[in-house]
């Protein structure tokens, strides 16, 4: 019985992984598979392994599929391992951080976290504030940064040690969210930074059959991002993508850009929820700049963890 269970679980595990990876957002079931926290598959895997070890005399054949499933799980969960490189002299450090509207941390705490990260560029999401004027207080607490924010929305804020030479909002269909496109004048030339906050995939709405509108909005947002970055040689796209490192949308992002975590991170890189992370949905992507280091910072005053990356210029 146990060997059959172990082999069946391995087949199920591979099926979940394959369908979530290849089909992802195209159907409701595979969307749920792609966006499910990887720990949901780890717990049954450990249970089957314990059963196989407990009954090793009669179930030794179960050890192979159980161990194989356990060995494959880190890859399914998004584990990467890159050797950290020394920071080049022309490196740019970028921090992306969803502040959750200062509902879990005061502006003073959030500003201290941002300053401690010592980033040249900071892309912030959910900066409209709930009980405080978060943008105003952050700018007062971080006078060393220039800033960019659109009149259309206070939900995104970009900070920069480099001069800001232009900024504009890109409106997104069927939502109040925007992309904030900022042009910076760096010592190496012009750099475009796009601060993003993609629409959220809410499992409750998916289960209620309301996946269509969210799916179409996210596809439209990706198409707009593709259009906005077409022809740009040097661009950084960073923010809360609400997208784990699986599925069709993430593959499209990988084709368009270099992923900081995939190329320079170490570990699982989970960012949400901050207290007990189970998903990596905050990302830093680039074109024309090569990631040399990436890290997820410790839990702070938000429900997300911040991601920090060091990038160097290509060409």
C-alpha positions as CSV (number, residue, x, y, z in Angstrom):
1,X,0.0,0.0,0.0
2,X,2.7,2.5,1.0
3,X,4.8,2.0,-2.1
4,X,1.7,2.6,-4.3
5,X,0.9,5.7,-2.3
6,X,4.4,7.0,-2.6
7,X,4.5,6.5,-6.4
8,X,1.0,8.0,-6.8
9,X,2.1,11.0,-4.8
10,X,5.2,11.5,-7.0
11,X,3.0,11.3,-10.1
12,X,0.5,13.8,-8.6
13,X,3.4,16.1,-7.6
14,X,4.9,16.1,-11.1
15,X,1.4,16.7,-12.6
16,X,0.7,19.7,-10.4
17,X,4.2,21.1,-11.2
18,X,3.9,20.5,-14.9
19,X,0.3,21.8,-15.3
20,X,0.9,24.9,-13.2
21,X,4.1,25.7,-15.1
22,X,2.9,25.1,-18.7
23,X,-0.7,26.2,-18.5
24,X,-0.7,28.4,-15.4
25,X,-3.2,31.2,-15.8
26,X,-5.0,29.8,-18.9
27,X,-7.5,27.8,-16.9
28,X,-9.0,28.1,-13.4
29,X,-7.6,24.7,-12.1
30,X,-4.1,25.3,-13.4
31,X,-4.1,28.9,-12.1
32,X,-4.7,27.5,-8.6
33,X,-1.9,25.0,-9.1
34,X,0.5,27.7,-10.3
35,X,-0.3,30.1,-7.5
36,X,-0.6,27.7,-4.6
37,X,2.0,28.0,-1.8
38,X,4.7,25.3,-2.4
39,X,4.5,24.3,1.3
40,X,1.1,22.7,0.5
41,X,2.9,19.9,-1.4
42,X,5.8,19.7,1.1
43,X,3.7,18.6,4.1
44,X,2.2,15.4,2.4
45,X,5.7,14.6,0.9
46,X,7.2,14.6,4.4
47,X,4.3,12.5,5.8
48,X,4.8,9.9,3.1
49,X,8.5,9.8,3.7
50,X,8.0,9.3,7.4
51,X,5.6,6.4,6.7
52,X,8.1,4.9,4.3
53,X,10.9,5.1,6.9
54,X,8.6,3.8,9.6
55,X,7.6,0.7,7.6
56,X,11.0,0.4,5.9
57,X,11.0,-3.4,6.2
58,X,7.9,-3.9,4.1
59,X,7.9,-0.6,2.3
60,X,11.5,-0.1,1.2
61,X,10.3,0.4,-2.3
62,X,8.5,3.5,-1.2
63,X,11.7,5.2,-0.2
64,X,12.8,6.0,-3.8
65,X,9.7,7.9,-4.9
66,X,9.4,9.6,-1.5
67,X,13.0,10.8,-1.5
68,X,12.7,11.8,-5.2
69,X,9.7,13.9,-4.5
70,X,11.5,15.5,-1.5
71,X,14.6,16.2,-3.7
72,X,12.5,17.8,-6.4
73,X,10.4,20.0,-4.1
74,X,13.0,22.8,-3.7
75,X,13.2,23.2,-7.5
76,X,9.4,23.4,-7.6
77,X,9.4,25.9,-4.8
78,X,11.7,28.2,-6.8
79,X,15.0,27.5,-5.0
80,X,18.0,29.1,-6.8
81,X,21.6,29.4,-5.6
82,X,24.0,31.9,-7.1
83,X,27.4,32.8,-5.8
84,X,27.3,36.4,-4.6
85,X,29.6,38.7,-6.6
86,X,31.6,41.7,-5.5
87,X,29.8,45.0,-6.2
88,X,31.3,46.7,-9.2
89,X,32.2,50.4,-8.9
90,X,29.4,51.4,-11.3
91,X,26.8,49.3,-9.6
92,X,23.3,50.5,-8.9
93,X,21.4,49.3,-5.9
94,X,17.6,49.1,-6.1
95,X,15.0,48.3,-3.4
96,X,11.4,47.4,-4.0
97,X,8.9,47.3,-1.1
98,X,5.2,47.1,-0.8
99,X,4.4,49.2,2.3
100,X,0.8,48.0,2.8
101,X,-0.4,51.6,3.3
102,X,1.5,51.9,6.6
103,X,-1.2,49.7,8.2
104,X,1.5,47.5,9.9
105,X,4.3,50.0,10.5
106,X,4.6,53.7,11.2
107,X,6.2,55.9,8.5
108,X,9.2,56.4,10.8
109,X,9.8,52.7,10.9
110,X,9.3,52.3,7.1
111,X,11.7,55.2,6.4
112,X,14.3,53.8,8.7
113,X,14.1,50.4,6.8
114,X,14.4,52.2,3.5
115,X,17.4,54.2,4.7
116,X,19.1,51.1,6.1
117,X,18.9,49.4,2.7
118,X,21.2,52.1,1.3
119,X,19.6,51.9,-2.2
120,X,20.2,54.3,-5.0
121,X,16.6,53.7,-6.3
122,X,13.5,52.7,-4.3
123,X,10.2,51.6,-5.8
124,X,7.4,51.6,-3.3
125,X,3.8,50.3,-3.6
126,X,0.7,51.0,-1.6
127,X,2.0,54.4,-0.5
128,X,-1.4,56.1,-0.4
129,X,-1.7,55.5,3.4
130,X,-4.7,54.5,5.3
131,X,-4.6,56.6,8.5
132,X,-1.6,58.8,7.6
133,X,-0.4,60.9,4.6
134,X,2.3,58.3,4.0
135,X,3.9,59.9,1.0
136,X,4.3,63.3,2.6
137,X,5.8,61.8,5.8
138,X,8.2,59.6,3.9
139,X,9.5,62.5,1.8
140,X,10.0,64.5,4.9
141,X,11.9,61.7,6.6
142,X,14.0,60.9,3.4
143,X,15.2,64.3,2.1
144,X,18.2,62.7,0.5
145,X,16.0,61.3,-2.3
146,X,14.4,62.9,-5.2
147,X,10.9,61.5,-5.9
148,X,8.4,60.7,-8.6
149,X,4.7,60.2,-8.1
150,X,1.8,60.6,-10.5
151,X,-1.0,63.0,-10.0
152,X,-3.4,60.2,-11.2
153,X,-2.5,57.9,-8.3
154,X,-0.6,58.1,-5.0
155,X,-0.4,54.3,-4.8
156,X,3.2,54.2,-6.3
157,X,6.2,56.2,-5.3
158,X,9.7,56.1,-6.7
159,X,12.7,57.5,-4.9
160,X,16.1,58.2,-6.5
161,X,19.5,59.5,-5.6
162,X,19.9,60.3,-9.3
163,X,18.2,63.3,-10.8
164,X,14.6,62.6,-12.0
165,X,14.3,64.0,-15.5
166,X,10.8,62.8,-16.3
167,X,7.9,60.8,-14.9
168,X,4.5,59.8,-16.2
169,X,1.6,57.4,-15.3
170,X,0.5,54.6,-17.6
171,X,-3.2,54.0,-16.9
172,X,-4.3,50.4,-16.8
173,X,-7.7,49.1,-18.0
174,X,-10.5,48.3,-15.5
175,X,-8.5,49.3,-12.5
176,X,-7.3,52.4,-10.6
177,X,-3.8,51.0,-10.6
178,X,-1.1,52.5,-12.8
179,X,2.5,51.9,-13.9
180,X,4.8,54.7,-12.8
181,X,7.4,55.3,-15.5
182,X,10.4,57.4,-14.4
183,X,13.5,58.5,-16.3
184,X,16.7,59.0,-14.3
185,X,19.9,60.7,-15.3
186,X,22.7,58.4,-14.0
187,X,26.4,58.8,-14.5
188,X,26.2,56.1,-17.1
189,X,23.3,57.7,-19.0
190,X,19.5,57.7,-19.0
191,X,17.8,54.9,-17.2
192,X,14.0,54.1,-17.2
193,X,12.5,52.7,-14.0
194,X,9.0,51.3,-14.1
195,X,7.3,50.8,-10.7
196,X,4.5,48.3,-10.9
197,X,1.7,46.7,-8.8
198,X,-0.1,44.1,-10.8
199,X,-3.7,43.1,-10.0
200,X,-4.1,40.5,-7.3
201,X,-5.3,36.9,-8.0
202,X,-7.7,36.4,-5.1
203,X,-8.4,32.7,-4.6
204,X,-11.8,33.5,-3.1
205,X,-12.9,35.2,-6.3
206,X,-11.4,32.4,-8.4
207,X,-13.4,29.8,-6.5
208,X,-16.6,32.0,-7.0
209,X,-16.0,31.9,-10.8
210,X,-14.8,35.5,-11.0
211,X,-11.4,34.7,-12.5
212,X,-12.2,36.1,-16.0
213,X,-12.0,39.8,-15.2
214,X,-8.8,39.4,-13.1
215,X,-7.2,37.2,-15.7
216,X,-8.0,39.7,-18.5
217,X,-6.8,42.6,-16.5
218,X,-3.5,40.9,-15.7
219,X,-2.9,39.9,-19.3
220,X,-3.6,43.5,-20.4
221,X,-1.2,44.8,-17.8
222,X,1.5,42.5,-19.1
223,X,0.8,43.6,-22.7
224,X,1.1,47.2,-21.7
225,X,4.4,46.5,-19.9
226,X,5.7,44.8,-23.1
227,X,4.7,47.9,-25.1
228,X,6.2,50.4,-22.7
229,X,9.5,48.6,-22.6
230,X,9.8,47.8,-26.3
231,X,12.9,49.4,-27.7
232,X,14.3,50.4,-24.3
233,X,17.9,49.3,-24.0
234,X,18.2,50.1,-20.3
235,X,15.2,49.6,-18.1
236,X,14.4,48.3,-14.6
237,X,10.9,47.0,-13.8
238,X,10.3,46.4,-10.1
239,X,7.4,46.0,-7.7
240,X,4.7,43.8,-6.5
241,X,3.8,41.5,-9.5
242,X,1.4,39.3,-7.5
243,X,3.0,36.5,-9.6
244,X,5.0,33.6,-8.2
245,X,7.9,32.2,-10.2
246,X,5.7,29.7,-12.1
247,X,3.2,29.9,-14.9
248,X,2.7,31.6,-18.2
249,X,3.0,35.2,-17.0
250,X,6.3,34.6,-15.2
251,X,7.8,32.9,-18.2
252,X,6.8,35.9,-20.4
253,X,8.5,38.2,-17.9
254,X,11.6,36.0,-18.0
255,X,11.7,36.2,-21.8
256,X,11.5,40.0,-21.7
257,X,13.9,40.7,-18.9
258,X,16.7,39.4,-16.6
259,X,15.3,38.4,-13.2
260,X,17.4,39.6,-10.3
261,X,16.6,36.6,-8.1
262,X,17.0,34.0,-10.8
263,X,20.4,35.3,-11.7
264,X,21.8,36.6,-8.5
265,X,19.7,35.4,-5.6
266,X,20.2,32.6,-3.1
267,X,17.4,30.5,-1.6
268,X,13.7,30.6,-2.0
269,X,13.3,34.3,-1.9
270,X,9.8,34.2,-0.5
271,X,8.4,37.7,0.2
272,X,4.8,37.3,1.3
273,X,3.3,37.2,3.9
274,X,6.2,38.8,5.8
275,X,5.7,37.0,9.1
276,X,5.8,33.5,7.5
277,X,6.7,33.9,3.8
278,X,5.2,31.3,1.5
279,X,5.4,33.0,-1.9
280,X,7.8,35.1,-4.0
281,X,5.6,37.7,-5.6
282,X,7.8,40.8,-5.4
283,X,10.4,40.9,-8.2
284,X,13.1,43.0,-9.8
285,X,13.6,42.6,-13.6
286,X,16.0,44.5,-15.8
287,X,17.3,44.9,-19.4
288,X,20.7,46.4,-20.1
289,X,21.7,45.9,-16.5
290,X,23.0,42.6,-15.1
291,X,22.0,41.5,-11.6
292,X,25.1,40.6,-9.5
293,X,23.4,40.3,-6.1
294,X,19.9,39.9,-4.7
295,X,18.4,39.5,-1.3
296,X,15.1,39.5,0.6
297,X,15.3,41.6,3.7
298,X,14.0,40.6,7.1
299,X,10.4,41.2,8.0
300,X,9.7,44.9,8.7
301,X,6.7,47.2,9.0
302,X,4.6,45.6,6.1
303,X,2.9,42.4,5.1
304,X,5.5,42.1,2.3
305,X,9.3,41.7,2.7
306,X,11.5,44.1,0.7
307,X,13.7,42.9,-2.1
308,X,17.1,44.5,-2.7
309,X,19.3,44.0,-5.8
310,X,22.6,45.2,-7.0
311,X,22.9,45.6,-10.8
312,X,25.8,46.6,-13.1
313,X,25.6,48.1,-16.5
314,X,26.0,45.9,-19.6
315,X,27.7,47.0,-22.8
